[in-house]
Amino acid sequence: MDIDDIVLEDIPLELLQTPARFARATGLSEHVVRHWVADGVLPTYRIGRRVLINLPKLKQQLLNSATKKKILNNKKGVRK
């Protein structure tokens, strides 16, 4: 699956999601989502040690296609 295949309209209207919940909602593996978080591909918000994915910011980035380019250069979440 690629970032272009993610349909954000199907994700519940929450502002922040855990990587696990985001993975389930998008059909991505949790492993890939966590790599994207670690690599800075997905926008996050931290509360203490908890990392949450910022959905409004992600939607804006996708509209601007900046995230799409990062992900394509990142080889689908595999670290270099």
C-alpha positions, 0 to 999 in steps of 0.5 A: 500500500502507498500513501496515495491509497489512503482514504482519509475520509474513512478515518474517524473524525478524531484529531489525533490517533495512535500509530496502532489505530492509524494502521488499522484505519488505513490498512497499513501495517503498524510496523510501517506506520511506526517507521514513518513516525520515526522518520518524520514522514507522518506528523505527530504530537507528543504527550509525554512519551505517547506519540499520536498522529496529527490527522488534520496536519497530515491531511493538509500535507497530503493536499500539498503533496509534501508527504507524498514525496517524502514517502516515495523517497523513503521507500515505503518506510524502510530505513536506509 
